[in-house]
Amino acid sequence: MSGWKTISMHEFEALLFSNPSTLAAHLGVSQAAVDEILAECGEPEAIDDSPLTAPSNRLATLSARYKKTSTGIVIASAIGLAVMRQQCPLFNAWLTKVENLSTYDTGGD
């Protein structure tokens, strides 16, 4: 499995930006605030551009209600994996590789 360097390229929170209306509704913020972040970055996977503007920090700035282990899971469930995969092509490609791990030849058991 050479070539596998990382488990994940982005913070989990970047995926939550794949559906701005759902994210905004669950955080109790305006969709315009979420859309502004996306307009600045271009797409969910481009949000992780520095430690100060990382997706988790942006969500904390939008709403003090956001907690990765509770709110984040609820929002991710509401958005759904299909939407995340559609809006985040790098995530989709990575997830496809993970799903296909059993098809790789490991050179014997």
C-alpha atoms as a printed R data frame, in Angstrom:
    type eleno elety resid chain resno       x       y      z
1   ATOM     1    CA   MET     A     1   0.000   0.000  0.000
2   ATOM     2    CA   SER     A     2   2.767   2.411 -0.824
3   ATOM     3    CA   GLY     A     3   1.599   5.915 -1.561
4   ATOM     4    CA   TRP     A     4  -0.785   6.048  1.388
5   ATOM     5    CA   LYS     A     5   0.582   8.939  3.397
6   ATOM     6    CA   THR     A     6  -2.372  10.186  5.389
7   ATOM     7    CA   ILE     A     7  -5.620   8.998  6.801
8   ATOM     8    CA   SER     A     8  -7.392  12.294  6.217
9   ATOM     9    CA   MET     A     9  -6.427  15.402  4.291
10  ATOM    10    CA   HIS     A    10  -8.834  17.811  5.958
11  ATOM    11    CA   GLU     A    11 -10.481  18.517  9.235
12  ATOM    12    CA   PHE     A    12 -13.820  16.792  9.632
13  ATOM    13    CA   GLU     A    13 -15.460  20.215  9.875
14  ATOM    14    CA   ALA     A    14 -14.614  21.070  6.256
15  ATOM    15    CA   LEU     A    15 -17.087  18.395  5.173
16  ATOM    16    CA   LEU     A    16 -19.872  20.158  7.069
17  ATOM    17    CA   PHE     A    17 -19.592  23.104  4.685
18  ATOM    18    CA   SER     A    18 -20.789  20.829  1.874
19  ATOM    19    CA   ASN     A    19 -24.383  21.839  2.659
20  ATOM    20    CA   PRO     A    20 -24.485  25.487  3.767
21  ATOM    21    CA   SER     A    21 -28.224  25.598  4.513
22  ATOM    22    CA   THR     A    22 -28.116  22.528  6.767
23  ATOM    23    CA   LEU     A    23 -24.992  23.781  8.534
24  ATOM    24    CA   ALA     A    24 -26.485  27.224  9.111
25  ATOM    25    CA   ALA     A    25 -29.803  25.835 10.330
26  ATOM    26    CA   HIS     A    26 -28.185  23.517 12.871
27  ATOM    27    CA   LEU     A    27 -25.881  26.257 14.151
28  ATOM    28    CA   GLY     A    28 -28.653  28.835 14.297
29  ATOM    29    CA   VAL     A    29 -26.737  31.273 12.073
30  ATOM    30    CA   SER     A    30 -27.542  32.913  8.763
31  ATOM    31    CA   GLN     A    31 -26.745  30.956  5.643
32  ATOM    32    CA   ALA     A    32 -25.113  34.138  4.335
33  ATOM    33    CA   ALA     A    33 -22.389  33.764  6.983
34  ATOM    34    CA   VAL     A    34 -21.645  30.218  5.807
35  ATOM    35    CA   ASP     A    35 -21.861  31.242  2.154
36  ATOM    36    CA   GLU     A    36 -19.362  34.036  2.802
37  ATOM    37    CA   ILE     A    37 -16.789  31.519  4.049
38  ATOM    38    CA   LEU     A    38 -17.362  29.342  0.995
39  ATOM    39    CA   ALA     A    39 -17.108  32.329 -1.339
40  ATOM    40    CA   GLU     A    40 -13.805  33.293  0.260
41  ATOM    41    CA   CYS     A    41 -12.373  29.773 -0.011
42  ATOM    42    CA   GLY     A    42 -14.079  28.496 -3.142
43  ATOM    43    CA   GLU     A    43 -15.121  25.084 -1.866
44  ATOM    44    CA   PRO     A    44 -15.369  23.074  1.368
45  ATOM    45    CA   GLU     A    45 -12.053  21.288  0.843
46  ATOM    46    CA   ALA     A    46 -10.208  24.596  0.400
47  ATOM    47    CA   ILE     A    47 -11.283  25.971  3.777
48  ATOM    48    CA   ASP     A    48  -8.351  24.413  5.649
49  ATOM    49    CA   ASP     A    49  -5.857  27.114  4.660
50  ATOM    50    CA   SER     A    50  -4.221  27.961  7.993
51  ATOM    51    CA   PRO     A    51  -4.503  27.155 11.703
52  ATOM    52    CA   LEU     A    52  -6.290  30.466 12.312
53  ATOM    53    CA   THR     A    53  -8.892  29.892  9.610
54  ATOM    54    CA   ALA     A    54  -9.247  26.132  9.914
55  ATOM    55    CA   PRO     A    55 -12.813  24.819  9.567
56  ATOM    56    CA   SER     A    56 -13.118  24.093 13.295
57  ATOM    57    CA   ASN     A    57 -12.055  27.639 14.152
58  ATOM    58    CA   ARG     A    58 -14.440  29.099 11.595
59  ATOM    59    CA   LEU     A    59 -17.331  27.100 13.069
60  ATOM    60    CA   ALA     A    60 -16.417  28.193 16.591
61  ATOM    61    CA   THR     A    61 -16.467  31.799 15.373
62  ATOM    62    CA   LEU     A    62 -19.876  31.304 13.747
63  ATOM    63    CA   SER     A    63 -21.450  29.692 16.790
64  ATOM    64    CA   ALA     A    64 -20.452  28.892 20.343
65  ATOM    65    CA   ARG     A    65 -22.979  26.023 20.103
66  ATOM    66    CA   TYR     A    66 -20.702  23.978 17.842
67  ATOM    67    CA   LYS     A    67 -19.079  20.920 19.442
68  ATOM    68    CA   LYS     A    68 -17.314  18.401 17.222
69  ATOM    69    CA   THR     A    69 -18.416  15.322 19.153
70  ATOM    70    CA   SER     A    70 -22.095  16.238 19.367
71  ATOM    71    CA   THR     A    71 -23.226  19.040 17.077
72  ATOM    72    CA   GLY     A    72 -20.761  17.986 14.380
73  ATOM    73    CA   ILE     A    73 -22.105  14.447 14.313
74  ATOM    74    CA   VAL     A    74 -25.708  15.643 14.158
75  ATOM    75    CA   ILE     A    75 -24.911  18.037 11.296
76  ATOM    76    CA   ALA     A    76 -22.928  15.387  9.400
77  ATOM    77    CA   SER     A    77 -25.832  12.953  9.743
78  ATOM    78    CA   ALA     A    78 -28.276  15.569  8.484
79  ATOM    79    CA   ILE     A    79 -26.079  16.399  5.479
80  ATOM    80    CA   GLY     A    80 -25.372  12.790  4.614
81  ATOM    81    CA   LEU     A    81 -22.372  11.087  3.110
82  ATOM    82    CA   ALA     A    82 -23.665  11.300 -0.458
83  ATOM    83    CA   VAL     A    83 -23.740  15.121 -0.375
84  ATOM    84    CA   MET     A    84 -20.316  15.284  1.271
85  ATOM    85    CA   ARG     A    85 -18.881  13.018 -1.410
86  ATOM    86    CA   GLN     A    86 -20.489  15.052 -4.184
87  ATOM    87    CA   GLN     A    87 -19.249  18.398 -2.862
88  ATOM    88    CA   CYS     A    88 -15.807  17.209 -1.736
89  ATOM    89    CA   PRO     A    89 -14.077  15.316 -4.576
90  ATOM    90    CA   LEU     A    90 -10.810  14.732 -2.701
91  ATOM    91    CA   PHE     A    91 -12.725  13.253  0.224
92  ATOM    92    CA   ASN     A    92 -14.725  11.110 -2.192
93  ATOM    93    CA   ALA     A    93 -11.552   9.812 -3.864
94  ATOM    94    CA   TRP     A    94  -9.970   9.042 -0.494
95  ATOM    95    CA   LEU     A    95 -13.091   7.289  0.767
96  ATOM    96    CA   THR     A    96 -13.296   5.249 -2.427
97  ATOM    97    CA   LYS     A    97  -9.714   4.060 -1.836
98  ATOM    98    CA   VAL     A    98 -10.588   3.075  1.722
99  ATOM    99    CA   GLU     A    99 -13.678   1.210  0.517
100 ATOM   100    CA   ASN     A   100 -11.551  -0.668 -2.004
101 ATOM   101    CA   LEU     A   101  -8.810  -1.707  0.412
102 ATOM   102    CA   SER     A   102  -9.931  -5.302  0.305
103 ATOM   103    CA   THR     A   103  -9.197  -5.398 -3.423
104 ATOM   104    CA   TYR     A   104  -5.514  -4.556 -2.976
105 ATOM   105    CA   ASP     A   105  -3.046  -7.432 -3.249
106 ATOM   106    CA   THR     A   106  -1.062  -7.484 -0.033
107 ATOM   107    CA   GLY     A   107   1.514  -9.925 -1.389
108 ATOM   108    CA   GLY     A   108   0.294 -12.923  0.523
109 ATOM   109    CA   ASP     A   109  -0.953 -13.768  3.974
